[in-house]
Amino acid sequence: MCMVLIDGEAVPSCQVSAKSASAKKIVTIEGLSGNQHSYVQQAWIDEQVPQCGFCQPGQIITATSLLATHPNPSQAQIEAAMSRVLCRCGSYPRIHRAVEKAVALTSKQNNETNL
């Protein structure tokens, strides 16, 4: 799916006009991690989420937005957020595990930083 982050919110880019996006911060899947994987991308790798890969950019962008607004989301929040992106392969259980893993990776990093 054509998800991007616009000012930190996951938005289907195919439904946003260029004019309404001007002067806003836009981040694509390519711009998400810089030189190393983000926690979400690392969790996707660890959980071996992709099958066909079609939905993965949209799933990762959506999970990144979710965790930015809800650092420790409930199962209901994960399901609601991730339901916005259709996965043709049905890898939803791995997607949910990867979101939970990203939460754990972020928490671990935060705990190590605070020591």
C-alpha positions in Angstrom: 0.0 0.0 0.0 1.1 3.6 -0.6 1.5 4.6 3.0 3.9 7.4 4.0 4.4 9.3 7.2 3.1 12.9 6.9 4.1 14.8 10.0 4.4 11.5 11.8 1.0 10.1 10.8 0.6 7.1 8.5 -1.4 8.3 5.5 -2.2 6.6 2.2 -0.1 8.8 -0.2 -2.4 8.0 -3.1 -5.2 9.9 -1.3 -3.2 13.0 -0.6 -2.8 15.9 -3.0 0.6 17.4 -3.5 -0.8 20.8 -2.5 -2.2 19.5 0.9 1.2 17.9 1.6 3.3 20.9 0.9 5.4 22.3 3.8 4.9 19.0 5.7 7.5 16.5 6.7 7.0 13.4 4.5 8.9 10.2 5.2 8.7 7.1 2.9 9.8 3.6 3.8 13.2 4.4 2.2 13.7 7.4 4.6 12.6 5.6 7.7 15.9 4.1 8.9 18.8 6.0 7.6 22.0 3.8 7.8 20.5 1.2 10.2 17.2 -0.5 10.6 14.6 1.1 12.8 13.2 -1.0 15.6 10.2 -1.8 13.6 12.2 -2.9 10.6 14.5 -5.0 12.8 11.4 -6.6 14.4 10.1 -7.4 10.9 13.4 -9.2 10.1 13.5 -11.0 13.4 9.9 -12.3 13.0 10.4 -13.1 9.3 7.1 -11.2 8.5 7.2 -10.8 4.7 5.9 -13.4 2.3 5.2 -11.6 -1.0 6.3 -8.2 0.3 3.5 -6.3 -1.3 2.1 -4.7 1.9 5.3 -4.5 3.9 6.1 -0.8 3.4 2.6 0.1 4.4 2.7 -2.2 7.4 6.0 -0.9 8.6 5.0 2.8 8.1 1.7 2.1 9.9 3.5 0.3 12.8 6.0 3.2 13.1 3.2 5.7 13.3 1.3 3.6 15.9 4.4 3.2 18.1 5.2 6.9 17.9 1.8 7.8 19.3 1.3 4.7 21.5 4.7 3.4 22.7 3.1 0.4 24.5 -0.1 -0.3 22.5 -2.8 -2.7 23.6 -3.7 -5.6 21.4 -6.9 -3.7 20.4 -4.8 -0.7 19.4 -2.4 -2.9 17.3 -5.3 -4.6 15.6 -7.1 -1.3 14.9 -4.0 0.4 13.5 -2.7 -2.5 11.4 -6.1 -3.3 10.0 -5.7 -0.3 7.7 -3.3 -2.2 5.5 -4.5 -5.3 3.7 -2.1 -8.3 3.7 -2.8 -10.5 0.8 -0.7 -13.4 2.2 -2.5 -13.3 5.6 0.7 -12.9 7.7 -1.2 -10.9 10.3 0.0 -13.1 13.2 3.6 -12.4 12.3 2.8 -8.7 11.8 1.3 -8.5 15.3 4.3 -10.3 16.8 6.6 -7.9 15.0 4.8 -4.9 16.4 5.1 -6.4 19.9 8.8 -7.2 19.3 9.4 -3.6 18.2 7.8 -2.4 21.5 10.2 -4.8 23.4 13.2 -3.6 21.4 12.3 0.0 22.1 11.8 -0.6 25.8 15.1 -2.5 26.0 16.9 0.4 24.4 15.2 2.9 26.6 16.1 0.9 29.8 19.7 0.6 28.7 19.9 4.3 28.0 18.5 5.1 31.5 21.1 3.0 33.3 
